């Protein structure tokens, strides 16, 4: 049996899976935690990676490996391969002003055409501009800029301060596409955008093709790796026409597309995927925590919330929750707040409130799918993933809110599995067919009333918040 290793180095933790390269069967797993914060010493990730590999029984018997993980984080290295400062993660918002400055200087439409993105504080390009302006001494030391998975791949291949060959930094299309200075059309970096951010050029990781590979110090094949969403798309077996709706603390909606997308409004990020295709993506701020807040309000646990929501009819008797509890990113309304509308003496029941929470959360995600479709992307099936996807009420309502069939993959570490699949692919020279178990599959059961009443109220609330 040939074994491969896949890694998910996320914001919170490092997860490792050791899998059969032929079937994808997971044979061993390991895990280690990461420190909290939006600015983190990358050495903590390196320590966690080594611990997670050890927890999985080591990697001495694997033939190939790949690392997936959190996107956008700025890992700045000096010419001796040392980290210049703590990495600024995707969730660090100190570069919001820099994002605005770059958009003003270069233009949203030009940026979207050149990089697929309109800058927001999440993206690497804005963090480099912040570094240039706020910490010029540190900016002057920067010889190379990497992303978290690039840096970890470099370290696990045997490079670092003791062997600082910056030319050996590698990455993949999906993670490069989240920087703001990579061109999806050419498949190469837009150096002028990098200079606009940092003030000068720097070494950037070499972007490997989807089935490209290098070697580690022991001769094992090393795959390009992937950003977390692209890794998850591989892990759940997403194909062209599939849309992955991920319901975590926040929400993401991303589709596998044969062609790139350009959205000058910035609503849809024009990412690449890890297979040679593209991965247009919309992010929302309010997802599973909508259910958390409603469960607290009603004094029930999540099972209780499920039972209440299942007891109500679609449309919740006219009760509508627009769940912008923390503002919202899609639509871009950071100052907006949640609202509960349509209440009457007759329909104000615990069941309808629970149902309105589920429908409001899903309708917000469906708005993201609308934005992706508006760019010409085909949606034939929704794959529902994340903690809240396992809620039966959510899965049932999803078939009514999304007008395509819905499937819920069995719980799993899909980013790490996707990385392992990529490792198996570089061994074989082709993508293996790994089966994905589905916990639930439902035909489309559209209930137009749900979207109609949500869209009407959400439009009114958006106008008030602007």
N, C-alpha and C positions, 0 to 999 in steps of 0.2 A: 504494500500500500504506500502510495506517495502522499506525503503530507505537506500542507501549506499553512501559513500563518497570516491572519488578518488582524489588524489593530484599529481600534477606534479611540483616538485621543481627543476626548470631548472637553468641554469647559469644566465639567465636574469630576471626570474620572478617566482612567485609561482601562480599556477592556480588550482582551486578547482572546481569539479563538484559534484553535488548531483543528484543521478540517481535512477530510479525505479529498484529495484533488479531483478524483473522478466523480464523486457523488455529492460532495458538499456536506456530508454528515459531520456534525461537530463532535469531536472526540475529547477535547480538553478545553477548559476555559480558565482565564485568570483576570484579576481585577485589582486596581489600586486607585486611591483617591487623589484628586488634585486640590490644591489650596483654593479657597474662595478669593474673589476679587476680580477687578477688571484690568488690573495691571499686575503681571505675574512674572517671576523669574523663570525663564524656560528650563533652568536646571531642575526645577521641581517636576516638570513633565518627564525629563530624562530619568530621574530617579523612579518615578511612578511607572514608566515603561519597563524598566529593568525589573521592578518588583512584580508587575503584572505578568511578564514573560516567565519569571520564576514560578509564580503562582500557577501558571498553566503547564508547569512541568518542563520548562525550558524549550529552546528552539533548536537543539542539536540534531533533531531528526527531521527537520523540515527542509524541503527542497527549494522553496521560494517564499517570499513574504512581501507584504504591502501594508502601508500605513494610511489610514483615512483619519480625518479629524476636523476640528473646528476651523472655520475659514476666517480670512481677513486679518488675523492677528499680525502685528508688526514685530518681527524679530530682526533687529538691526545688529550686524556684526562688524567688528573692526578688521583691519588687515591681518590680524593674528588669530582670527576665528573666535574672538571673545565677544560675548553679548555686550552691547554698548549700554543698554539700560533694560529695565523690566519690559517685557513685551506688553504692548497695548492690545487688549483683546477686542473682539467684535462688539462686545457690549460696553466698551468704554466710550463715553459720549463727549469727552473733552474736545474732540476735533469737530464738533458741529459747526463752529464758526469757520474753520478751515474749509469744510464742505461748501458752505455758502460762498466763501471767497472764490474757490475754484470754479464753481458754477457761474458766478458773475463774470469772472475773467475769461473763461473759455466757452461758455454757452452750453445750456442743457442739451440742445439738439446735437451740437458738435460732439460733446462728450458721449452721448448715447450712440452716435454713429461710429465713433472711433473705438470705444471700449465696451459698448453694450450696457453701460451704467451711467446713471446720474448720481454724483457723489452724495452720500449721506455719511454720518459719523461712523457707521460700521466699517466702511471700506478702507483698505490699506492706504490708498492714495491720500486720503484726508489725514491719516495719522502721520504720514511723512511730512505733509505741509505743516501740521501742528509742531512736529519735532523741529523743523527748520526755523519756525518763528519763536517757539517757546524755549527751546533748548539748543541754541546754535552751536554750543561747544560739542554737545553730543552728536548733532547732525554732521559736524565737520569730521567726526571720527568714523562715520559710516562708510564701510567699503563694500558691503553686500547687504541686501535685504531679502529675507526669506519669510515664509509663512510657517506656522507651527508644524504642519506635517512635513514640509521640506526639511526643516531643521532636524526633526527627529529622525527622518530617513538618513540624513547626512551623518548624524551621530551614530546610529545603529550600523551604518556601513563602516565605521571605524574612524571617522573624521571628527575634528574638534580642535580645541586649543593646542593639543599635543600634535595634531596633524592637520594644520589649517589650510587645506586645499579648497579654496572657495569655488574654484572651477568645477568641483565635483558636486555642487548643490544641484539637485534635480527637483522637478515638480511635474504636475500633470495639467491638462487643459482646464479641468474643472476648478481647481484651486487658483490657477493663474487668472481665470476669468473673473474672480472676485476681488482682484487687486484694484481695478480702475485704470491700470496702465498696460493691459494686454488687449490686443486687437483680435476679436473673434473671426474677422474676415481673413486676415493673413495668417493667423495662428502664431503670431510673434508679438513681442513687446512693442509698445509705442513709446519709444525712449523719450520723445518730446514731452509726453505726459508725466513720465517719471521726473524729468528735469523740472517741469513746472511745479511739481510737488516738493521735491527735496532740494531743488536749487542746483543740482548737478547730477551726472550719471553715476551709476553704481553697478556692481555685479548682481545679476539676477539669476535665479535657478534656471537651468536648461529645461525647456518644456519637452518632455518625451511624448511620443505618440501613444495612442491607447494601448497598444500591445508592445511598446518599447520596454526595454529593461536594461539594467546595469547589474553589477555584481557587488556583493559585500566582501569583506576580508577573507571569508571562508569559501568563496566561490559560489554561494547561493545566488539564485536570480532574485533581483529586487525590482518589483513593479513600480510604476510611476506614483501610485497612491491616488488619493482623491479627497476632495472636500466632503464634508459630512453628508450633505444632501445627495450629491452624486454617488457617494458610496452606498447610501440607503437605496437609491434607485437601482443600483446593481443588485443589492442584497435581496430586494423584493421581486426581482425579475421584471422591472418595468420596461415596457417596449414602447415604440412610437405609437401614439394614441392613448397611452396610459397617463393618468394624472395622479400623482401622489398627494394626498391631503394628510399632513402630519399635525396631530392635535396634542401638543405638549403645553407647557406653560404659555408659550406663544404658539402661533400657528404658521405653517408654511403650506403653500400650494405650488407644486412644480410639475411640469409636464415634460416628457421626452419628445423632442421635436427634431425633424430632419433638417430644418432650416433655422437660422439665427433670427432673433427678434430684436427690434429697436423700438424703444418706448421713450420719447423725449420727456414724458411726464415723470418718469422715474418710478412709476407704480410697479412695472414689471422689470425685474433685473434680468438682463440678457446673458445669463450664465451659459457656459459650455458644460457638457456632461463628461463622464469618464470613458465613454465608449466610442467617441468620435462624432457624436451628435450634439444637440444643444439642450439646455435645461432652463427655459424661462421660468422665473420664480416670483411669487408674491408672498410677502410676509405680513402677518397681522399680529397685533400685540395681545389680543384678548382671545384666548382659546380655553384650555382646560380650567383655568382659574375662574372663568365664568361659572362653571359648574361648582367649583369649590365655594365661591361666594354665595351662590344660591342655596347650596346645601346647608351652609352655616345659618343663613337667614331663616330657613325652614326648620332648622333644628334636627336634621337627619344626616346620616352618612351617605356615601355614594350609592349604596344598594337601595337605601330609602328613596333617594332622589330618582333612581331608575324606576322604581315601582310607581312613584307619583307621576312621572312623565308618561309612563306607559298607559296610565289610566285615563289620560286626557286625549281628546281628539286632535288630529292635525289642525294647526291654526290656533290651538290653545284658547278657543272660544273668543278670539279677537284680541287676546292679550299679547302685546309685542314688547320684547326686551331688545333694545339696541345696546349691546354690551360693551360700550366704550369706557370701561371702568378706569383704565389707565391712559385715557386718550386713545388715539388709534393711528396706525401707520398706513392702512389701506381702508378708507381714504386717509390722506395725510392730515389728521386733525389732532395734534398733540394736546390741545387744551380742552378737547371735548370730554364729556362725561356720559355715563350710562343713563338711560331713561327707560321707564316702564310706562307703557301707554295702553289705552283701550280698556281700562278697568271699568267695570260696572258692578253693581251689587250682585248680579247673577253670576258673572264669570270670575269674580275674585275668589279663586279656590287655590289650595295648595297644589293641586294637580296641574292647573293651568299655569301657575307660576313656574313650576318645574319644567313643564313642556315648553314654555316661552324661553326659558334659559337655554335648553337644548337647541331649539329652532333658531334662536338669535345667534348663538355661537356658530352654527352650521351655515346660516344665511350670510354671516360675515365672511366666512371662508368661501362660500359660493360666489360672493362678489369678486374675490380674487380670481376664481376660475373664469368669471366673465371677462375680466381684464386680459387674461391670457388668451382666451378665445378671440377677443376683439383684434388680436394681432395675427389672426389666421391660423392659430394652432388648433389641431384636431383633438377633441376629447371623446374617447370611446368608452372608457372605464375609469372609475375612481378606485384607487387603492387607499384604504383608510388605515393609517398607522398612528402610533403614539398611545400613551396611557389611556386617554379617554376613548379611543377607538374600541376598547374592549368593553365599554359600557353598552349593554344591549339596546338601551333606549336611543343612544347616539347612533349606533349602526342602523337601527330600524328607521330613524328619522332621516338619516343621510340618503337613503334610497328615495325618500320623498322630496328632499330639498335639491339634490343633484339630479339632473334629468338624464343620467346614464347609469348603467349597472354599477353596483358598489361591491367590492370585495374587501374583506378584513383578513390580512395575513396573520397567521399564528404569531404570538409574541416571540420576539427574538432580537438578538443584537445585530441588526441589519446593516449598520455601517461597517462593523468588523467583518460580517459575513461577505459584504460586497468587496471589501479589501481582499479577503481570502479568495473570492472568486476571481478577482483580477490577478492575484498571484498564480492561481491555477491556469489562467489564460496565457500568461507569459511563458509558462512551462510548455503548454500544448501548442502555442502559436495560433490559437483560436478560442473563442468563448465557449466554455463547457455549458452543458444544459443541466443546471441544478434545479430540482423541483422545489417549489415553495408551497407549503401547506397553508390552506385557507381555513380560518375558523368560521367564516360566514361569507356567503355570497348571496346577493339579492338583486333581482331584476329591478330596473327603474320603475318607480311607482310615483310619478310626479303628482304633487298636490300644489297647483299654481297659487292657491290662496296664501300659502306660507310665505313665498317670495313676494307676492304682490303687496301684502300688508306690511311686511318688513321693509321693502324698498320704499314704500310711501312714507313711512315714519322716519327711516334713516335719512332720506333726502331732506326732510324738514329739519331734522336735528343737525345735519351737516351744514345747512344754510345758517342756522342759528349760531353754530360754533365758529364759522369763518369770520 
